[in-house]
C-alpha cells in the first residue's frame, strides 16, 4: 500500500512517485457517473494527475439553493465524488474506499459559472485515507475547502 507522501516538496531530482495504482481515464470515470447524482449535478471529471484528481461542476439551477448561491450540499457532493474516486484509484482491485466522514468550510459565495474541485491526498494508508478537496470559482478563488476520510475495505465485505 502507498504511504503518506514523503516530507518536503518533491523536486526534479526526487519526484514523488505516482499515487494512483489503477490506470483509468477521465472518459471512463465520466462513463461510470452516468445515471448517478454525479451526472445529475453536471459534474465532469477533467484531469487525472500523478497525485490529484480534478472535476468541474456548473453553478446553475441543479446546484443552487433558493437564495441564488451555490448550495453547500452540491459542493460537498463534488468533494466526496472527487475524494472517493481518487481514493479508489489508490487501492488494489479487491479493495474499495467508502466514506467515513466529510467536512466542508464554505468560504466564498458563488452565484454562477463553474466551480472546479481538486482532490489531493493527505494520507493514503492500508485502512484509511484522508483527502483534501479544494473547490474554486471561475476566477481561481477558493470557495470551499473540504476534508474526506475514507475507510479501505475488502470489495467483498457487506
C-alpha positions as CSV (number, residue, x, y, z in Angstrom):
1,X,0.0,0.0,0.0
2,X,1.2,3.5,-0.6
3,X,2.1,5.5,2.4
4,X,2.0,9.2,3.4
5,X,3.8,11.4,0.9
6,X,7.4,12.0,2.0
7,X,8.1,15.1,4.0
8,X,9.3,18.1,1.9
9,X,8.4,19.1,-1.6
10,X,9.4,16.8,-4.4
11,X,11.7,18.3,-7.0
12,X,13.0,17.4,-10.4
13,X,15.8,15.3,-8.9
14,X,13.5,13.5,-6.4
15,X,10.0,13.5,-7.9
16,X,7.2,11.9,-5.9
17,X,6.1,8.5,-7.2
18,X,2.6,8.4,-8.8
19,X,0.0,7.9,-6.2
20,X,-2.6,6.0,-8.2
21,X,-2.3,2.2,-8.6
22,X,-5.1,1.9,-11.1
23,X,-5.0,3.2,-14.6
24,X,-8.1,5.0,-15.9
25,X,-9.1,7.9,-18.0
26,X,-11.5,10.8,-17.4
27,X,-13.7,9.3,-20.1
28,X,-14.0,6.1,-18.1
29,X,-14.7,8.0,-14.8
30,X,-17.4,10.1,-16.6
31,X,-18.9,6.9,-18.1
32,X,-19.2,5.4,-14.6
33,X,-21.1,8.5,-13.5
34,X,-23.9,8.0,-15.9
35,X,-27.3,7.7,-14.2
36,X,-26.0,8.9,-10.8
37,X,-26.1,12.0,-8.7
38,X,-22.8,12.9,-10.2
39,X,-24.3,13.2,-13.7
40,X,-27.5,14.8,-12.4
41,X,-25.5,17.7,-11.0
42,X,-23.4,18.0,-14.1
43,X,-20.1,17.0,-12.6
44,X,-17.4,16.2,-15.2
45,X,-14.0,14.7,-14.4
46,X,-11.4,16.8,-16.3
47,X,-7.9,15.8,-15.2
48,X,-6.1,12.9,-13.6
49,X,-2.6,13.9,-12.5
50,X,0.1,11.7,-10.8
51,X,-1.2,12.8,-7.4
52,X,-4.5,14.6,-7.9
53,X,-7.9,14.3,-9.5
54,X,-9.9,17.3,-10.8
55,X,-13.6,17.8,-11.9
56,X,-15.9,20.7,-12.7
57,X,-19.5,21.4,-11.7
58,X,-21.8,24.0,-13.1
59,X,-23.4,26.6,-10.9
60,X,-26.9,26.5,-12.2
61,X,-30.5,25.5,-11.3
62,X,-29.2,22.0,-10.4
63,X,-26.7,23.2,-7.9
64,X,-28.1,26.4,-6.5
65,X,-30.0,26.9,-3.2
66,X,-33.2,29.1,-3.1
67,X,-31.2,32.3,-2.4
68,X,-29.2,32.1,-5.7
69,X,-26.0,30.8,-4.2
70,X,-24.1,27.5,-4.8
71,X,-25.7,25.0,-2.4
72,X,-23.3,23.8,0.2
73,X,-24.6,20.2,-0.3
74,X,-23.7,20.5,-4.0
75,X,-20.1,21.4,-3.0
76,X,-20.0,18.5,-0.6
77,X,-21.2,16.1,-3.3
78,X,-18.5,17.4,-5.6
79,X,-15.9,17.0,-2.8
80,X,-17.0,13.4,-1.9
81,X,-17.1,12.4,-5.6
82,X,-13.5,13.6,-6.1
83,X,-12.1,12.2,-2.9
84,X,-13.8,8.8,-3.2
85,X,-12.9,8.5,-6.8
86,X,-9.3,9.4,-6.2
87,X,-9.1,7.1,-3.2
88,X,-10.4,4.1,-5.2
89,X,-7.6,4.7,-7.7
90,X,-5.1,4.1,-4.9
91,X,-6.2,0.6,-3.9
92,X,-5.9,-2.8,-5.4
93,X,-8.9,-4.3,-7.4
94,X,-10.0,-6.4,-4.4
95,X,-10.3,-3.3,-2.1
96,X,-12.7,-0.3,-2.2
97,X,-12.9,3.0,-0.4
98,X,-16.0,4.1,1.4
99,X,-16.7,7.4,3.1
100,X,-16.4,7.7,6.9
101,X,-16.5,11.4,7.5
102,X,-16.6,14.6,5.4
103,X,-16.5,18.2,6.4
104,X,-16.6,21.4,4.4
105,X,-16.0,25.1,5.0
106,X,-17.8,27.3,2.6
107,X,-15.6,30.4,2.2
108,X,-16.9,32.3,-0.7
109,X,-20.4,32.6,-2.3
110,X,-20.6,31.5,-5.9
111,X,-23.7,32.6,-8.0
112,X,-22.9,31.4,-11.5
113,X,-20.3,29.9,-13.8
114,X,-18.4,26.8,-13.0
115,X,-16.6,25.5,-9.9
116,X,-13.5,23.3,-10.1
117,X,-12.6,20.8,-7.5
118,X,-9.2,19.3,-7.0
119,X,-8.6,16.3,-4.6
120,X,-5.1,15.7,-3.2
121,X,-4.1,13.1,-0.7
122,X,-3.2,14.0,2.9
123,X,-2.8,10.3,4.0
124,X,-3.1,7.1,2.0
125,X,-2.8,4.1,4.3
126,X,-3.9,0.5,4.2
127,X,-7.0,1.0,6.3
128,X,-7.8,4.7,5.9
129,X,-7.3,7.6,3.6
130,X,-7.7,11.4,4.1
131,X,-8.2,13.7,1.1
132,X,-8.3,17.5,0.9
133,X,-10.6,18.9,-1.8
134,X,-10.3,22.5,-2.8
135,X,-13.2,24.0,-4.8
136,X,-12.5,27.2,-6.7
137,X,-14.7,29.6,-8.7
138,X,-14.0,30.6,-12.3
139,X,-11.5,33.2,-11.1
140,X,-9.5,30.7,-9.1
141,X,-10.8,31.9,-5.8
142,X,-11.2,29.4,-3.0
143,X,-15.0,28.9,-2.5
144,X,-14.9,25.7,-0.3
145,X,-12.3,23.6,1.4
146,X,-13.3,20.0,2.4
147,X,-11.6,17.0,4.1
148,X,-12.8,13.5,3.4
149,X,-11.9,10.4,5.5
150,X,-12.3,7.1,3.7
151,X,-12.2,3.5,5.0
152,X,-10.4,1.0,2.9
153,X,-12.3,-2.3,3.0
154,X,-12.5,-5.6,1.1
155,X,-14.6,-5.3,-2.0
156,X,-16.5,-8.5,-0.9
157,X,-17.4,-7.0,2.5
158,X,-21.1,-6.3,3.2
